[in-house]
Amino acid sequence: MRKGMLEYCILLLIHRQPSYANDIIIQLKEAEMIVVEGTLYPLLTRLKNDKLLKYEWRESTQGPPRKYYALTLDGEEALRQLDASWNQLSRTVAILKTGRPAWEAEIR
Amino acid sequence: MKKNISINLFGTLYAIDEDAYALLEHYLDSMKSYFSRQEGGEEIADDIEHRVAELLWEQKQKGAEAVNIEMVRNLIAKIGNPDEIAGEDVQPEASSDRENRQTSESHDDENVRIDNNPFHWRPFGGYRVGFDGKRVKLGSNNFSRFKENIKERIKNRHLYRDPVNKLLGGVLSGLATYFDTGDPLWWRIGFFALAILLWNFDIMAFGLPLFYLILWAIVPEARTPEDRLRMMGREVTLENINEQIITDSTNASGTPNPVPPSGGSKLLKVLLAVFLIICFLPIGILLLMLFLFIIMVVSVFGHFNQMIVPFDIFPDDYATVPEFIQSNSAAIWFAILFGLLALGIPLYAIGRALFASNSKLSRRTKVCLLVIWIISLIMMCMTFFNTFARFMTHMQNRPKVSVHYGVTIDNDTIVNTDSLNDADTTYYMEPFPEYPDSVK
């Protein structure tokens, strides 16, 4: 569950703008999604191997060269699907929590 | 005060303390070996290395002159150990491996061994299921209690040679650690006392040193932090390893060599050197003699016209040899000098390669040595040849004063006349005027 969430979050972040690991780490830490940074790297590599992400090296004026990740077309598609299922899920949770139909919850 | 190493991470130099370097290197290595089992693992390890570089860069920007061990520990805590990282992602086989090992170990740890095979070697006691199905404790006496005690001490420990506390090979300090007796000094005292005691028994005189050498050869050295953990019977986990690296480096910060030197074992080198000296010297001398023999033959054939018996080169009386040496002493000394150089330089090179491999000779010295070696080889050949040729002529031209010493002379016949029928009779000088003319 948490693992799936993390992937979703990463895709969301990268969808907003191509970014490199440090950006993602900072934002995920702010959102309190991860504790140790290292967790991110296997995930990024796996997403890249699944052809959801692509990356390019960019020279940095500060420190070593950076890998900038961006979504591929497959990645965009996967994100849309994840979005849909997330909406579905949150709606379900909202219904279950309030015990009312979703549209009613949205009106309030 | 700490020794400082400078490392190059993706094109930027960082000054890093030696202990911090050991920890960092180990961290990156364990990342590599951990993820190498995974698909794309190298890439993950590489990414992490980049991240490390980035964090170090940040520290450098903040004005940190040198990376110290505290910074590396923070960095590791930030990025996380392989266990933590993979804990949230795919579980590689490693963890299940470890569990298996643990269960099997804990199985071993039970002092109870049920084993019906009477031939099974039970060095430290145990149980056997008797005919009535009950457990029978083996050898329940003082000795077995002693064995139980030892068994308790070496529980989980592996026998290693201890490179940190070593004097020679670390065998005794390794044994001290293995049996958990603390200071290896008592082992050393005991060892020497026993060695001296055994010295009086002819056969056993070298027994103990030999035993030591054998242990040195077959017991591995605890070179890595993992080895040292196993040596001390501690569980090999990443936290323990990191701790070990830190204690190692702090323990040994006063000594010039905090990280035990890796590479080939010293024992092997000692044995190899002895072997080489035993082999190389006679072989070298043999080669030299063969070489001289060839020169001899060549020069003999070169003077074939004058020579009759090739192997009659050494006169019956050696009286003329010292004479020759005296008159040619310079040449002979040269020959010996060049011969020593020609033999000694390769020996020196081998010795250096074996024992001082970390202090390389400069290129210039190498070239010089090579040139000297070649020159001395050539000079040796030439002087030997030259001297030998002169020696041959000397022997031929020598007054054959002594040829007939000790030969029984009859009034009528002279034994050993054949040598007088030589073609070179012209050189023959008549030493004894009273010889009968008929001999000629």
HADDOCK unambig.tbl for C-alpha pairs under 7 A between the chains (distance, minus, plus):
assign (segid A and resid 3 and name CA) (segid B and resid 88 and name CA) 6.68 0.50 0.50
assign (segid A and resid 3 and name CA) (segid B and resid 89 and name CA) 6.91 0.50 0.50
assign (segid A and resid 36 and name CA) (segid B and resid 78 and name CA) 5.66 0.50 0.50
assign (segid A and resid 36 and name CA) (segid B and resid 79 and name CA) 5.21 0.50 0.50
assign (segid A and resid 36 and name CA) (segid B and resid 80 and name CA) 5.22 0.50 0.50
assign (segid A and resid 37 and name CA) (segid B and resid 78 and name CA) 6.23 0.50 0.50
assign (segid A and resid 37 and name CA) (segid B and resid 79 and name CA) 4.48 0.50 0.50
assign (segid A and resid 37 and name CA) (segid B and resid 80 and name CA) 6.59 0.50 0.50
assign (segid A and resid 38 and name CA) (segid B and resid 48 and name CA) 6.96 0.50 0.50
assign (segid A and resid 38 and name CA) (segid B and resid 79 and name CA) 4.64 0.50 0.50
assign (segid A and resid 38 and name CA) (segid B and resid 80 and name CA) 5.62 0.50 0.50
assign (segid A and resid 38 and name CA) (segid B and resid 85 and name CA) 5.39 0.50 0.50
assign (segid A and resid 39 and name CA) (segid B and resid 85 and name CA) 4.43 0.50 0.50
assign (segid A and resid 39 and name CA) (segid B and resid 86 and name CA) 6.82 0.50 0.50
assign (segid A and resid 39 and name CA) (segid B and resid 88 and name CA) 6.74 0.50 0.50
assign (segid A and resid 41 and name CA) (segid B and resid 44 and name CA) 5.71 0.50 0.50
assign (segid A and resid 41 and name CA) (segid B and resid 47 and name CA) 6.70 0.50 0.50
assign (segid A and resid 42 and name CA) (segid B and resid 44 and name CA) 5.78 0.50 0.50
assign (segid A and resid 45 and name CA) (segid B and resid 40 and name CA) 6.87 0.50 0.50
assign (segid A and resid 45 and name CA) (segid B and resid 44 and name CA) 6.53 0.50 0.50
assign (segid A and resid 63 and name CA) (segid B and resid 54 and name CA) 5.78 0.50 0.50
assign (segid A and resid 63 and name CA) (segid B and resid 57 and name CA) 5.63 0.50 0.50
assign (segid A and resid 64 and name CA) (segid B and resid 10 and name CA) 5.87 0.50 0.50
assign (segid A and resid 64 and name CA) (segid B and resid 50 and name CA) 6.89 0.50 0.50
assign (segid A and resid 64 and name CA) (segid B and resid 53 and name CA) 6.72 0.50 0.50
assign (segid A and resid 64 and name CA) (segid B and resid 54 and name CA) 6.34 0.50 0.50
